[in-house]
Amino acid sequence: MDRYIGALLFNICAFFLPALYGTLSKLWVANIDRSRVATTDTFTYVGVVAEVLNEGLPRASWVIIGDKASRLYPERLQLTYTLIAVQAFLGLIMSIAFVGGASTFAKGFVPADIREASITYVRISAFSTLASAIETAVATSTRALDKPDVPLIISSAKFLVNIILDLLIISKVRVTRFQPTVNTQGGIQLACNLTASFVGLAYFLFKNSTRVVSEERPTRSMKPSWRSLKVLARPGAFTFAESAIRNALYLWLVSTIVSMGSDYATAW
């Protein structure tokens, strides 16, 4: 994937499909309960908090893992495994924290008239942090390894499974008599996000397990290590701090808008 045009097409498709689904899902939720469209933004706001995590070490991958001029492939691969393992662990911790603080989170980002009804949705959304952490770590590191097909696999899996399940369960043309709720949509979205992230991870691991390194045979283990984490942490600390400040300001603005009520929150 060293050719610019090929990599560009892969990346455009990888970014376009989730955006298209995000629009369609809001339309389907509006058909279920228009007053709860603002509830679905919980996924977005949880994602903003997760973005702070995802813009730390993963953004460092471009200059560290992508440095094929001074690092052999096995070393870059070890850095990748370290990045994925650390992000998955931190994403799990953050997800558990969101579940425990669901009521507090809802007070800041869900309009008062639908707040109590949205707490379950917040708890469902919490584990999107884990899915996002794995997905971002795999996507950024594999792009740095010149493998844009992996992020495309993730986006395609997420888009196709989401569209199929939403069409069958919550859209107007659903084939079951089951009456869906907004929580149903949240559960489907979370399940598909987790599935897509693990599918992308499995695809990446499978590709590397079948690769025969002829000229760059590893002289050490490629398992995650503290040494690799330290290498990633140096540049990652700066991107993490910048993202934390930027997203804190954004969430402050959002919480102010949400406090105005459902109409303003939905329009936003």
DRENBAMI-928116 format. One record per residue (C-alpha): residue in one letter; x, y, z. Coordinates in pm, 1 decimal. Example, Ala and Ser with C-alpha at 12.3 -4.5 7.8 and 13.67 -1.06 7.14 Angstrom:
<rs>
+--------+----------+----------+----------+
! residu !       px !       py !       pz !
+--------+----------+----------+----------+
!      A !   1230.0 !   -450.0 !    780.0 !
!      S !   1367.0 !   -106.0 !    714.0 !
+--------+----------+----------+----------+
</rs>
This chain:
<rs>
+--------+----------+----------+----------+
! residu !       px !       py !       pz !
+--------+----------+----------+----------+
!      M !      0.0 !      0.0 !      0.0 !
!      D !    288.0 !    235.1 !    -69.6 !
!      R !    107.3 !    400.6 !   -363.7 !
!      Y !    -63.8 !    727.5 !   -271.6 !
!      I !   -382.0 !    681.2 !   -479.0 !
!      G !   -448.0 !    332.2 !   -345.3 !
!      A !   -396.3 !    435.4 !     18.1 !
!      L !   -613.8 !    745.0 !    -33.9 !
!      L !   -905.5 !    539.3 !   -167.7 !
!      F !   -880.3 !    290.5 !    117.6 !
!      N !   -881.5 !    570.4 !    376.3 !
!      I !  -1170.9 !    761.7 !    214.9 !
!      C !  -1386.2 !    449.2 !    226.2 !
!      A !  -1281.1 !    377.9 !    585.0 !
!      F !  -1394.9 !    725.7 !    699.3 !
!      F !  -1706.2 !    753.8 !    479.9 !
!      L !  -1891.3 !    439.2 !    589.4 !
!      P !  -1917.2 !    521.6 !    965.1 !
!      A !  -2034.3 !    874.9 !    884.3 !
!      L !  -2309.3 !    739.1 !    659.3 !
!      Y !  -2426.8 !    498.5 !    927.2 !
!      G !  -2432.2 !    774.2 !   1190.0 !
!      T !  -2679.8 !    970.1 !    978.5 !
!      L !  -2903.4 !    672.2 !    904.9 !
!      S !  -2915.2 !    561.5 !   1270.3 !
!      K !  -3047.1 !    902.1 !   1383.0 !
!      L !  -3325.2 !    883.2 !   1124.6 !
!      W !  -3428.1 !    539.1 !   1247.8 !
!      V !  -3421.6 !    647.8 !   1612.2 !
!      A !  -3641.4 !    944.7 !   1520.1 !
!      N !  -3896.8 !    696.8 !   1384.1 !
!      I !  -3897.3 !    513.4 !   1719.1 !
!      D !  -3913.4 !    817.0 !   1949.7 !
!      R !  -3829.5 !   1168.2 !   1833.0 !
!      S !  -3784.6 !   1291.7 !   2188.0 !
!      R !  -3500.6 !   1045.8 !   2239.0 !
!      V !  -3282.5 !   1151.1 !   1944.9 !
!      A !  -3080.1 !   1361.4 !   2189.3 !
!      T !  -3016.9 !   1043.3 !   2390.5 !
!      T !  -2825.1 !    890.4 !   2100.2 !
!      D !  -2575.6 !   1175.4 !   2119.4 !
!      T !  -2447.7 !   1002.4 !   2432.4 !
!      F !  -2244.4 !    779.4 !   2203.2 !
!      T !  -2088.3 !   1092.7 !   2056.5 !
!      Y !  -2004.1 !   1249.7 !   2391.8 !
!      V !  -1861.6 !    926.6 !   2531.0 !
!      G !  -1659.9 !    912.1 !   2210.6 !
!      V !  -1525.7 !   1262.0 !   2274.2 !
!      V !  -1394.5 !   1155.2 !   2613.5 !
!      A !  -1250.8 !    841.4 !   2455.0 !
!      E !  -1089.4 !   1061.8 !   2191.0 !
!      V !   -855.4 !   1197.7 !   2456.6 !
!      L !   -734.2 !    842.7 !   2510.3 !
!      N !   -724.1 !    774.8 !   2137.1 !
!      E !   -521.7 !   1084.3 !   2057.3 !
!      G !   -241.7 !   1003.1 !   2298.4 !
!      L !    -37.2 !    697.5 !   2209.4 !
!      P !   -216.8 !    624.0 !   1876.8 !
!      R !   -120.4 !    962.9 !   1730.2 !
!      A !    240.7 !    889.7 !   1821.3 !
!      S !    226.7 !    585.3 !   1594.6 !
!      W !    272.6 !    801.3 !   1285.2 !
!      V !    622.4 !    909.9 !   1386.3 !
!      I !    721.2 !    597.3 !   1582.4 !
!      I !    562.5 !    293.0 !   1418.4 !
!      G !    569.4 !    463.5 !   1079.5 !
!      D !    946.1 !    518.6 !   1100.4 !
!      K !   1052.9 !    240.5 !    866.7 !
!      A !   1374.8 !    421.6 !    780.2 !
!      S !   1536.0 !    357.3 !   1118.8 !
!      R !   1328.5 !     67.1 !   1256.4 !
!      L !   1302.4 !   -287.4 !   1126.6 !
!      Y !    960.2 !   -440.3 !   1076.2 !
!      P !    976.1 !   -668.6 !   1383.8 !
!      E !   1047.2 !   -368.1 !   1607.7 !
!      R !    761.2 !   -171.5 !   1454.0 !
!      L !    538.1 !   -475.0 !   1503.6 !
!      Q !    630.1 !   -496.8 !   1870.8 !
!      L !    541.8 !   -129.9 !   1911.3 !
!      T !    207.4 !   -201.4 !   1744.4 !
!      Y !    126.6 !   -491.4 !   1976.0 !
!      T !    221.4 !   -277.5 !   2274.9 !
!      L !     -0.9 !      6.6 !   2157.8 !
!      I !   -302.0 !   -220.4 !   2106.4 !
!      A !   -260.0 !   -395.1 !   2442.2 !
!      V !   -222.3 !    -72.2 !   2639.9 !
!      Q !   -514.5 !    100.3 !   2465.4 !
!      A !   -741.9 !   -199.8 !   2518.2 !
!      F !   -659.1 !   -203.6 !   2889.5 !
!      L !   -716.1 !    170.5 !   2930.6 !
!      G !  -1036.0 !    152.3 !   2725.4 !
!      L !  -1171.9 !   -119.9 !   2953.3 !
!      I !  -1090.6 !     82.8 !   3264.8 !
!      M !  -1258.6 !    392.1 !   3118.6 !
!      S !  -1567.4 !    189.6 !   3019.6 !
!      I !  -1608.9 !     57.8 !   3373.5 !
!      A !  -1574.1 !    413.2 !   3505.3 !
!      F !  -1848.8 !    534.4 !   3269.2 !
!      V !  -2082.8 !    258.2 !   3387.6 !
!      G !  -2024.8 !    355.3 !   3750.4 !
!      G !  -2076.9 !    724.4 !   3678.2 !
!      A !  -2366.8 !    692.2 !   3433.3 !
!      S !  -2603.4 !    909.1 !   3637.9 !
!      T !  -2346.5 !   1185.8 !   3677.1 !
!      F !  -2262.5 !   1175.0 !   3306.6 !
!      A !  -2632.0 !   1195.6 !   3215.2 !
!      K !  -2672.5 !   1508.5 !   3427.8 !
!      G !  -2416.3 !   1688.6 !   3216.6 !
!      F !  -2498.9 !   1564.6 !   2867.7 !
!      V !  -2863.5 !   1457.6 !   2853.3 !
!      P !  -3157.5 !   1704.0 !   2865.8 !
!      A !  -3343.6 !   1697.4 !   3198.7 !
!      D !  -3676.6 !   1576.8 !   3057.8 !
!      I !  -3529.3 !   1252.3 !   2922.4 !
!      R !  -3239.6 !   1211.5 !   3166.7 !
!      E !  -3377.1 !    928.9 !   3380.6 !
!      A !  -3488.5 !    733.8 !   3076.0 !
!      S !  -3144.0 !    770.8 !   2920.4 !
!      I !  -2928.3 !    626.7 !   3201.1 !
!      T !  -2949.0 !    274.1 !   3061.4 !
!      Y !  -2842.3 !    407.9 !   2722.1 !
!      V !  -2546.9 !    580.6 !   2887.2 !
!      R !  -2440.5 !    250.8 !   3044.8 !
!      I !  -2467.8 !     80.5 !   2707.5 !
!      S !  -2265.5 !    357.4 !   2546.0 !
!      A !  -1995.5 !    324.7 !   2811.8 !
!      F !  -1839.3 !     18.9 !   2653.3 !
!      S !  -1808.4 !    197.0 !   2320.9 !
!      T !  -1491.7 !    338.1 !   2480.7 !
!      L !  -1338.7 !    -10.2 !   2479.0 !
!      A !  -1443.5 !    -68.1 !   2118.8 !
!      S !  -1312.7 !    273.8 !   2016.4 !
!      A !   -979.7 !    222.0 !   2192.5 !
!      I !   -915.8 !   -109.6 !   2017.3 !
!      E !  -1041.1 !     15.9 !   1682.0 !
!      T !   -831.6 !    333.0 !   1689.7 !
!      A !   -517.5 !    154.0 !   1806.1 !
!      V !   -548.5 !   -108.1 !   1533.5 !
!      A !   -643.4 !    143.2 !   1263.0 !
!      T !   -369.5 !    399.6 !   1330.6 !
!      S !    -92.8 !    147.2 !   1386.3 !
!      T !   -178.6 !    -52.2 !   1074.4 !
!      R !   -190.5 !    264.3 !    865.7 !
!      A !    154.8 !    344.1 !   1001.9 !
!      L !    258.7 !     -5.9 !    892.5 !
!      D !    127.7 !     72.4 !    540.1 !
!      K !   -172.0 !   -157.3 !    579.9 !
!      P !   -480.7 !     61.4 !    512.1 !
!      D !   -680.0 !   -250.2 !    425.1 !
!      V !   -715.3 !   -326.4 !    798.2 !
!      P !   -904.7 !     -2.0 !    883.9 !
!      L !  -1120.1 !    -62.0 !    577.0 !
!      I !  -1207.9 !   -409.7 !    703.6 !
!      I !  -1307.6 !   -256.6 !   1039.0 !
!      S !  -1526.3 !     13.4 !    881.9 !
!      S !  -1684.9 !   -227.5 !    634.3 !
!      A !  -1767.2 !   -483.9 !    902.7 !
!      K !  -1916.3 !   -216.5 !   1128.9 !
!      F !  -2120.2 !    -60.2 !    847.8 !
!      L !  -2256.3 !   -381.9 !    699.0 !
!      V !  -2349.4 !   -551.3 !   1027.3 !
!      N !  -2505.4 !   -231.1 !   1163.3 !
!      I !  -2709.2 !   -168.3 !    851.0 !
!      I !  -2830.7 !   -528.0 !    831.5 !
!      L !  -2931.7 !   -549.4 !   1199.1 !
!      D !  -3090.2 !   -204.1 !   1200.1 !
!      L !  -3289.1 !   -281.3 !    887.0 !
!      L !  -3409.2 !   -610.7 !   1033.8 !
!      I !  -3483.0 !   -488.8 !   1386.8 !
!      I !  -3541.0 !   -111.8 !   1416.9 !
!      S !  -3615.1 !     30.5 !   1071.5 !
!      K !  -3963.5 !     71.7 !    920.7 !
!      V !  -3908.7 !   -238.9 !    707.3 !
!      R !  -3810.2 !   -461.2 !   1002.6 !
!      V !  -3908.0 !   -824.4 !    964.3 !
!      T !  -3997.7 !   -896.6 !   1329.3 !
!      R !  -4295.0 !   -798.5 !   1545.0 !
!      F !  -4057.1 !   -694.5 !   1821.5 !
!      Q !  -4110.8 !   -331.7 !   1917.8 !
!      P !  -3763.6 !   -173.4 !   1928.6 !
!      T !  -3658.9 !     98.8 !   2170.2 !
!      V !  -3377.7 !    350.3 !   2167.6 !
!      N !  -3185.2 !    116.3 !   2397.2 !
!      T !  -3220.1 !   -152.2 !   2129.6 !
!      Q !  -3044.3 !     76.2 !   1883.7 !
!      G !  -2770.7 !    147.3 !   2137.7 !
!      G !  -2718.5 !   -221.3 !   2206.2 !
!      I !  -2695.7 !   -299.9 !   1835.6 !
!      Q !  -2448.4 !    -18.5 !   1777.5 !
!      L !  -2230.2 !   -127.7 !   2068.3 !
!      A !  -2234.2 !   -492.9 !   1964.0 !
!      C !  -2138.1 !   -400.3 !   1608.9 !
!      N !  -1861.5 !   -163.9 !   1722.5 !
!      L !  -1710.6 !   -434.2 !   1942.9 !
!      T !  -1747.6 !   -693.8 !   1668.7 !
!      A !  -1585.5 !   -470.6 !   1408.1 !
!      S !  -1291.3 !   -380.6 !   1631.7 !
!      F !  -1222.8 !   -745.4 !   1717.1 !
!      V !  -1266.1 !   -850.8 !   1352.8 !
!      G !  -1007.8 !   -589.6 !   1250.2 !
!      L !   -772.5 !   -704.6 !   1524.9 !
!      A !   -814.5 !  -1070.0 !   1429.6 !
!      Y !   -756.3 !   -989.1 !   1061.1 !
!      F !   -439.7 !   -796.2 !   1145.4 !
!      L !   -304.9 !  -1073.9 !   1370.4 !
!      F !   -384.0 !  -1335.7 !   1107.2 !
!      K !   -204.7 !  -1142.6 !    834.9 !
!      N !    106.7 !  -1106.7 !   1047.9 !
!      S !    100.5 !  -1468.7 !   1158.3 !
!      T !    122.1 !  -1575.5 !    794.0 !
!      R !    393.2 !  -1326.3 !    698.8 !
!      V !    738.8 !  -1473.6 !    652.5 !
!      V !   1008.2 !  -1226.4 !    750.7 !
!      S !   1309.9 !  -1325.7 !    543.5 !
!      E !   1554.2 !  -1038.2 !    568.8 !
!      E !   1441.8 !   -898.5 !    901.2 !
!      R !   1420.1 !  -1203.1 !   1126.9 !
!      P !   1345.6 !  -1091.2 !   1484.1 !
!      T !   1621.9 !  -1136.5 !   1736.7 !
!      R !   1387.3 !  -1072.1 !   2029.7 !
!      S !   1026.7 !  -1128.4 !   2127.6 !
!      M !    764.6 !   -912.1 !   1959.1 !
!      K !    531.9 !   -927.0 !   2260.2 !
!      P !    421.3 !   -598.3 !   2423.3 !
!      S !    691.9 !   -455.3 !   2647.8 !
!      W !    757.1 !   -165.9 !   2888.0 !
!      R !   1041.9 !    -52.6 !   2666.3 !
!      S !    808.4 !    -13.0 !   2368.7 !
!      L !    555.7 !    168.9 !   2585.0 !
!      K !    821.4 !    419.4 !   2692.2 !
!      V !    911.8 !    481.1 !   2327.6 !
!      L !    546.9 !    555.4 !   2243.7 !
!      A !    480.5 !    753.1 !   2561.5 !
!      R !    733.6 !   1029.6 !   2494.3 !
!      P !    560.4 !   1184.7 !   2190.1 !
!      G !    219.7 !   1053.2 !   2301.5 !
!      A !    223.1 !   1264.0 !   2618.5 !
!      F !    213.9 !   1587.2 !   2416.7 !
!      T !    -72.7 !   1478.5 !   2188.9 !
!      F !   -264.5 !   1348.8 !   2493.7 !
!      A !   -232.7 !   1683.4 !   2674.7 !
!      E !   -340.0 !   1880.2 !   2367.3 !
!      S !   -640.9 !   1655.4 !   2312.0 !
!      A !   -743.3 !   1671.8 !   2679.7 !
!      I !   -751.6 !   2052.6 !   2676.2 !
!      R !   -929.9 !   2077.4 !   2340.2 !
!      N !  -1197.3 !   1819.9 !   2419.6 !
!      A !  -1254.6 !   1955.2 !   2771.0 !
!      L !  -1346.0 !   2290.4 !   2617.1 !
!      Y !  -1571.2 !   2119.3 !   2363.4 !
!      L !  -1755.3 !   1917.0 !   2629.0 !
!      W !  -1801.7 !   2227.9 !   2840.8 !
!      L !  -1967.1 !   2395.8 !   2543.3 !
!      V !  -2184.9 !   2091.6 !   2474.7 !
!      S !  -2300.6 !   2060.6 !   2837.4 !
!      T !  -2405.8 !   2427.1 !   2827.9 !
!      I !  -2609.0 !   2370.6 !   2511.2 !
!      V !  -2764.8 !   2049.9 !   2645.3 !
!      S !  -2880.9 !   2234.7 !   2958.2 !
!      M !  -3105.4 !   2445.7 !   2733.3 !
!      G !  -3331.7 !   2148.2 !   2665.8 !
!      S !  -3408.6 !   1874.0 !   2413.9 !
!      D !  -3479.7 !   2106.2 !   2122.3 !
!      Y !  -3140.8 !   2273.4 !   2143.5 !
!      A !  -2961.4 !   1945.7 !   2211.4 !
!      T !  -3126.2 !   1770.9 !   1918.1 !
!      A !  -3056.2 !   2061.6 !   1683.8 !
!      W !  -2693.4 !   2066.0 !   1798.9 !
+--------+----------+----------+----------+
</rs>
